[in-house]
Amino acid sequence: MPSVNLEYPTQPYSKVNRYGSRASYALETIHQIVNTCPILHVSFTVPNSPFPMILPMIGQMGSFARPSADTGDVLELYLHGYVSSRIMNLSRKADGEGEEHGLPICVAATHLDGLVLSLTPNSHSYNYRSAALFGYATLVTDVEEKLYAMRLITDSVVRDRYRHTRVPPNAAEMQSTSVLRVRITAGSAKIRSGLPKDDRGDMENQEVLDRVWTGVFPVHYTIGEPVPGPYNRVKGLPGYLDEFRTGFNEDSRDGAVQAAMTVEEEGKAKVGDD
């Protein structure tokens, strides 16, 4: 853990403007949101296309040079995909010398923690945690770093899964898979938590208060009962998988409930502002 709480520099393209009091530029906050998000949405521009491209991808923050670094440290984002995919080809072409070499990309991660039901439709909201990263993507060419990233990403999906599979990847798997290393230049997070908030006029309307239910439905991912594959020969669920499933579900549920019960600091948001 760094001795100081590090933050990304605020850039015009990364600054949270609407309800900026809910923003965070802390590395630890942003990296935690990214690392716990099952799907990242990665956007980039494509030559000769009128529209930007956006892809759902799996990724994880990490540091090959400092594997023990935690989420409060300066980290890079690793993404993996098929060797000849468009983003890999564009990153390969953009890889050059200089401070800003690589393919410029934006990465978005979002968690939904609750449905916030207020007195009026306009005051309804979500409890959520969202993060955006901005950086330059280059292909990982070092074999050891590529294996590090593949293990990092695999274990981010199911804890400790990598070493419990047939590893290392064979030559065909290594050849068909590419890994991107994204050097992050800026990032931001925006978080909403707590109970409903309504305008004073509605709060003073006794008829509305008596008629409309208000509150929060916590929302969270749940890993269901495992379904063995057609050629599975392992009897019962291995302990590491059972522990992962139980811990994941407990943490997911507790986090969503805690988000609903969190009281926002005075002045962070006006009544009805979500």
N, C-alpha and C positions, 0 to 999 in steps of 0.2 A: 504494500500500500504506500503511495507517495506521501511524503511528509506534509505536502500542501494539497488542497483540493484543486485539481487542475480543471480548467475550462477551455473550450474551444474559442478562438477569437470570433467575435460577432462580425459577420460580413453582411453586406446589403442583401445577398441572396439567401442567407441563413437566418436572418433576424425574424423573430416572431413578432408580428405587428398587432394582430387582433388579440386582445386579452393577453398582452405581453407579460402580465404578472404571473401567468401560469407557465411561463417559459423557463427552461433550464438549459444552460450551456455546459453543465458539468459533465466531464468525461464519464464518470462512474454511472450517472443517471442514464445518459444516452446509450452507453455500451451495454448496460443491463437490459434495456428495452430491446436493443438489437439482438443480443445473444439469447434472449428468451422468446423471440418471435419465430414461429415455425416457418413462415414464408416472408421473404423480403422482396419488395418490388423495386427493380432496378431499371432506371430509365437512362437513355442516351440518344444522341442524334445520329441519324443515318444519312449519309451523303445522297443527294438527289431525291430525298423523300420529303413531302410537305409536312409529315407528322413525326414527332419523336417516337421512339420504340420503347416499350416497357415490358419487362419480363419478370415472372415470378421465379425466384431463385432461392437456394439454401446457402446460408453463409454464417460466418462466425468471426468475432473480433479475436485477434491473437497477436503474438509476437514470436517469430521464429528465433530471433536473436536473444530474446528474454522469455523463454517459455513459461516461467513462473510469474510473469507480470499479471496483475489482476485488472479488473475492469476500470479502476481509477487511474491506470497508467496510460501513457501514449501507446496506442495499438494500431494495427492495420486490419483491414477487413479482407477475409479470404472468401472467395466465391468459386464454386466449381460448376463445370458444365461440359457439354460435348465439344470435342476438339475443333470441329469445323462449324460450330454455331456462329451466328453473325457477330455476337459480342466478342467472341474469341478472335475472330478474323480481324475485326476493327481494332481490337486492343493490340494485336500483333503488328498491324500497320502503323499504329500510333506510337509504338514503343521507340523512343529515341532518347537523345541527350537533352539535358536542361532541367530546370527546377520543376517545370510543369509538363514533363513528358508523360505519355500515357493517354488513354481514352477518358475524357471527362464524363463522369457518371453521377447520378443522384440515386440514393438508396432510401427507401421509406419502410418503416416498421410500425405496426399499430396493434395494440391490444385493446379489446373491448372488455371492460370490467363490470359494466352494469347498465341497465335501462332506467333512466331517471324520469319518473312520471310526475308531472307537476299539475297545477290547477288548469292551465291553459295549454293548447298545443304549442304555442310559440315559446313556452318556457320548458318544454320537454328537452332532455339532453341525454348524452351518454356519459358514463364514467369511462375514461380512456387514458391510455398512455401511448403517445406517438413520438417518433423520432425520425429525423432526416439527417443523412450524411452526404457530404459532397467531397469528391476526390477524384484521383486519377488511377485508372486500372492498367496494370501491366501483367503480362504472362509470367508465371513462375517457371523458371527453366531449371533451377537446381533440384536434383532428384530428392535430396533429403528434406528440403523445404516443402516440396510437393507432397511427400509422404506425411510430413508434419501437418499440413493443411488438411489432407484427406482424413487423417485420424481426428483432428480437431473438429471437423464438420460432422463426421460420423458420430462421435461421442456427444455432440451437441443435440443430436436427434434423440438418441437413447444412450443414457449415461453408461460408459464402460463397454459399449457394444463392440468397438473396433477389435479389441484383443480377443474377444470371444467368437470371432469369425475366422474364415480362411484368409489369412494374411501372411505375407504382404501381397498387394495386388500383383497379378501376373503381367507379363510384358504387353499383352493385348489391352488389358485394362488401363495400364499406364499410358499407352499410346492413344487410346480413344478418349481419355479424360484430360481436360485442361483445367488449371487453377489460376484464378486471377488474384493478384495482390493489389488492394486498393489503398493508396496513400491518402489519408483523410486530411483535408485542408480546413474544413469547418463542419459544424454539426449543431443541432438544436433539438430540444425535446419540448413537448407540451403535454400537460397532464391535467385532467379534470377528475376530481374525486368529491365525495360527499353526498349529501341529501338534496332534495329539490329546493329551489329558491323561486319565489314568486313576487310579483309586484305588490306594493302595499295596498293598492286598491282591491286586488283580489283577496289578499289576506284579511281584509276587513269586511268582505262579503260573506256573511254567515250562511246564506243559502248555498253558495258555492262550496264553502268549507264542509257543510253537512252532506253534500251530495257527491263530491269528487274525491276518490281515493288518491292519495299521493304517497310516494315512497320510491324505493329502488328495488329492482330485481337484479341481484348479483348474476353476472354472466362469467363463465369460465370453461376452459377446455377440460374434458374428462377422457381419460384413456379407459376404454371398455374392457370387457372380458376377452382374453386372448383366444384367437381361433387358430389352431395348429394348421400348418401347411400340409399339402397332400403327401409329401415325402418326409415329413418330420418324424424322426425316430427317438427324440429325446422325451422321456417320460416325465410329465409334470413340467411346470414352469421353473426354469433356473432361478436361483435365489436373487441374482443381481437384477434380473428382469422384474421379478415380483417386487423387490425393494424400490426399483425405479418407478414402477406403476403406482405403488402406494404413495410414495413420497410426492410424485408429480401431482396426483389428484388432491392430496391434502394441501399442498402449497398453493395450487391453483384455486381451490375453493376458499381457503383462508385469505388469500390475497384479494379476491373479489369482494368478500364480506368486509374486510378491513377498509377497502376503498369506499364502500358505501357508508361506513361509520366515521370516516375521517372528516374532521371539521376544518374547513378552509379558514386560513388566517383572516382576521378582520382587515377589510380593505382590499383583499386580493381580487374579489369580484363583486360587482354590484348585484342586487337582487334581480333575478331574471336574466343575468348575463351568463350564457353557457356557450 
